[in-house]
Amino acid sequence: MVPQTRDIPLPVDTGHIILVEDDDGLRMLVTRLLNESGYRVSGSRNAAEFWRILPAGGADLILLDIMLPGTSGLDLLRAVRARSTVPVIMISARNEEADRVLGLELGADDYIAKPFGRPEFLARVRAVLRRASIAPSSPSSPKAETLVFSGWRLDLRSRLLLDPGGASVDLSGAEYDLLLVFLEHPGRVLARETILELSRARLGSPTDRSVDKLVSRLRLKIDPFEGASPIIKTIRGAGYMFASKVERA
């Protein structure tokens, strides 16, 4: 981590974070940083310790190093995602695109490369926790199982998208998250910055241009034939708007 000068005091937050990091010095440093910012932190050096300290009620966030001894961070992420939707931020000194893409596609919510500075690190932690706090708390409830728009159906449990003819349409993790953002905010103009904030940070290079590219990819899959009114409208100078009515089934 980059040594820091005196910072403006941050507001006190609450939340239980589990840090899985085999570097004892870094684990202690990150734990102290999070404690000073109001978080409760449980540290572990490997997957076995993680499962031992995981409380029955779960945690609010997991910070997970990729390069762990024994079970890798990616394998641990797979195991966590098989049983929980708890937010996960991957941490690694290997700033390789393949690692980022695989981690995000396996269900990580963000990715931080070492070394990292205090302001960015805390901002990413707060952003992921904020997104988790506004996400539907009961995805298994009947009203949230399926979203319907313009004849399309998105099953939130299976993440299956069906076109008006009933055929399934494959979506990447980033495309699914973007579609979900639009479906949860129909009729609202969303700036690119807002889309980045709400889309679980699955973009490999989070910029305005990457948002435009992702919207274009999604449009190719869900927009109607030429001449029909588009489902995703471009609002010049402002962002994008999902123009279709959305119903929950």
C-alpha positions in Angstrom: 0.0 0.0 0.0 1.1 3.6 -0.7 2.1 5.5 2.5 -0.5 8.1 3.3 -0.4 11.6 4.6 -3.0 13.0 6.9 -6.5 12.4 5.5 -9.9 14.1 6.0 -11.7 12.1 8.6 -14.1 9.6 7.1 -17.7 9.0 8.4 -18.0 6.0 10.6 -19.5 3.0 8.9 -20.7 -0.3 10.3 -20.3 -3.7 8.8 -18.4 -7.0 9.2 -15.7 -7.6 6.7 -13.7 -10.8 6.3 -10.2 -10.3 4.9 -8.5 -13.4 3.4 -4.8 -12.5 2.9 -1.8 -14.7 3.5 0.7 -11.7 3.8 0.7 -11.1 7.6 2.0 -7.5 7.3 -0.6 -6.5 4.7 -3.4 -8.2 6.5 -2.6 -6.3 9.7 -2.3 -3.0 7.8 -5.6 -3.4 6.0 -7.3 -4.5 9.1 -6.2 -1.4 11.0 -7.2 0.8 8.1 -10.7 -0.7 8.0 -11.0 -0.6 11.8 -10.2 3.1 11.8 -12.9 3.6 9.3 -15.5 2.0 11.5 -15.6 -1.6 10.1 -15.3 -4.8 12.1 -12.7 -7.1 10.5 -12.0 -10.8 10.8 -8.7 -11.9 9.2 -7.7 -15.3 7.8 -4.6 -16.5 6.0 -6.2 -19.2 3.8 -9.5 -20.9 2.8 -9.5 -23.3 5.7 -9.3 -20.4 8.2 -11.9 -18.5 6.3 -14.5 -21.3 6.7 -13.6 -21.6 10.4 -14.2 -17.9 11.2 -17.2 -17.4 8.9 -20.0 -16.5 11.2 -23.3 -18.3 11.0 -25.0 -15.1 9.9 -22.4 -14.5 7.2 -20.5 -11.2 6.6 -21.2 -7.9 4.8 -18.1 -8.1 2.6 -15.3 -10.5 1.8 -11.9 -9.1 0.7 -10.2 -12.0 -1.1 -6.6 -12.3 -2.3 -6.2 -14.4 -5.4 -2.8 -15.9 -4.6 -3.5 -17.9 -1.5 -1.6 -21.0 -0.3 -3.5 -24.3 -0.9 -7.0 -23.4 -2.2 -6.6 -20.4 -4.5 -8.7 -17.3 -4.1 -10.6 -18.1 -7.3 -11.5 -21.5 -6.1 -12.6 -20.1 -2.8 -14.7 -17.6 -4.7 -16.4 -20.4 -6.6 -17.2 -22.1 -3.3 -18.6 -18.9 -1.7 -20.8 -18.2 -4.8 -22.2 -21.7 -4.6 -23.8 -20.8 -1.3 -24.0 -17.1 -0.9 -24.4 -13.7 -2.7 -22.2 -11.8 -0.2 -20.2 -9.1 -1.9 -16.6 -10.0 -2.8 -13.7 -7.8 -3.8 -10.7 -9.7 -5.3 -7.2 -8.4 -4.4 -4.1 -9.4 -6.3 -0.6 -8.2 -7.1 -1.1 -9.8 -10.6 -2.8 -7.1 -12.5 -3.5 -9.3 -15.5 -6.7 -8.9 -17.5 -7.3 -12.7 -17.5 -7.4 -12.8 -13.7 -9.7 -9.8 -13.6 -12.1 -11.2 -16.1 -12.2 -14.7 -14.6 -12.8 -13.3 -11.1 -15.6 -11.0 -12.2 -17.2 -13.7 -14.3 -17.1 -16.0 -11.3 -19.1 -13.5 -9.3 -16.7 -11.0 -7.8 -18.1 -7.5 -7.3 -14.8 -5.6 -7.8 -11.1 -6.1 -8.3 -8.3 -4.2 -6.7 -4.6 -4.5 -7.8 -1.7 -4.2 -5.4 -0.2 -1.9 -4.4 -3.3 0.3 -3.8 -3.8 3.6 -2.0 -6.0 4.3 1.0 -8.5 6.6 -0.7 -9.2 4.3 -3.6 -9.3 1.2 -1.4 -11.9 2.7 1.0 -13.9 4.2 -1.8 -14.2 0.8 -3.5 -15.2 -0.9 -0.2 -17.9 1.7 0.5 -19.2 1.5 -3.1 -19.6 -2.3 -3.0 -21.3 -2.2 0.4 -23.5 0.6 -0.8 -24.6 -1.4 -3.9 -25.3 -4.4 -1.8 -27.4 -2.3 0.6 -29.7 -1.1 -2.2 -29.9 -4.5 -4.0 -33.1 -6.5 -3.5 -32.8 -8.2 0.0 -35.0 -11.1 -0.9 -34.3 -12.3 -4.4 -36.4 -15.4 -3.9 -39.6 -13.4 -3.1 -42.3 -13.9 -5.8 -42.3 -10.3 -6.9 -38.7 -10.4 -7.8 -38.4 -13.7 -9.5 -39.0 -12.6 -13.1 -38.8 -9.2 -14.9 -40.9 -8.8 -18.1 -40.4 -6.1 -20.7 -41.5 -5.9 -24.4 -42.3 -9.6 -24.5 -38.9 -10.5 -23.0 -38.5 -12.4 -19.7 -35.5 -12.3 -17.3 -35.4 -15.0 -14.6 -33.4 -13.6 -11.7 -32.9 -16.9 -10.1 -31.4 -18.7 -13.1 -30.2 -15.5 -14.8 -31.9 -16.8 -18.0 -33.1 -14.3 -20.6 -35.9 -15.4 -23.0 -36.8 -13.5 -26.1 -40.5 -12.9 -27.1 -40.4 -16.2 -29.0 -39.3 -18.2 -25.9 -35.7 -18.7 -27.1 -32.9 -18.2 -24.6 -30.3 -15.5 -25.2 -26.8 -15.7 -23.8 -25.6 -12.8 -21.7 -22.1 -12.2 -20.3 -21.8 -11.3 -16.7 -21.4 -7.6 -17.6 -24.3 -7.6 -20.0 -26.6 -9.3 -17.4 -25.6 -6.7 -14.8 -26.2 -3.8 -17.2 -29.6 -5.1 -18.2 -30.5 -5.5 -14.5 -29.6 -1.9 -13.9 -31.9 -0.7 -16.7 -34.7 -3.0 -15.6 -34.5 -1.7 -12.1 -34.6 2.0 -13.3 -37.1 2.0 -16.3 -37.9 5.5 -17.7 -35.0 7.1 -15.8 -32.1 8.7 -17.5 -28.9 7.1 -16.2 -25.6 8.8 -16.6 -22.6 6.7 -17.5 -21.1 7.3 -14.0 -24.3 6.0 -12.5 -24.3 2.9 -14.7 -20.7 2.2 -13.6 -21.7 2.6 -9.9 -24.7 0.3 -10.2 -23.4 -2.4 -12.5 -21.3 -4.3 -10.0 -18.0 -3.1 -11.5 -17.7 -6.0 -13.9 -16.2 -3.9 -16.6 -12.6 -4.7 -17.3 -11.7 -1.0 -17.9 -14.4 1.1 -16.3 -14.6 4.2 -18.4 -17.4 6.1 -20.3 -16.2 4.4 -23.5 -16.5 1.0 -22.0 -20.1 1.7 -20.9 -20.9 2.8 -24.5 -19.4 -0.4 -25.9 -21.3 -2.6 -23.4 -24.6 -0.8 -24.1 -24.0 -1.4 -27.8 -23.5 -5.1 -27.2 -26.6 -5.4 -25.2 -28.6 -3.5 -27.8 -27.6 -6.0 -30.4 -29.2 -8.7 -28.3 -32.5 -7.1 -27.1 -33.4 -4.2 -29.4 -36.2 -4.7 -31.9 -35.8 -4.8 -35.6 -34.9 -1.7 -37.6 -37.7 0.8 -37.7 -39.2 -0.1 -34.3 -38.8 2.1 -31.2 -35.6 1.2 -29.4 -35.7 -0.3 -25.9 -32.5 1.5 -24.8 -32.5 5.1 -25.8 -29.5 7.4 -26.0 -30.1 10.7 -24.3 -27.6 13.1 -25.9 -25.3 14.7 -23.3 -26.9 12.8 -20.4 -26.7 9.0 -20.8 -29.1 6.3 -21.5 -32.8 5.5 -20.7 -34.6 2.1 -20.7 -37.8 3.0 -22.6 -39.8 -0.2 -22.1 -42.3 -0.8 -19.3 -41.0 -3.4 -16.8 -43.3 -5.7 -14.9 -42.5 -8.2 -12.1 -44.0 -11.7 -12.4 
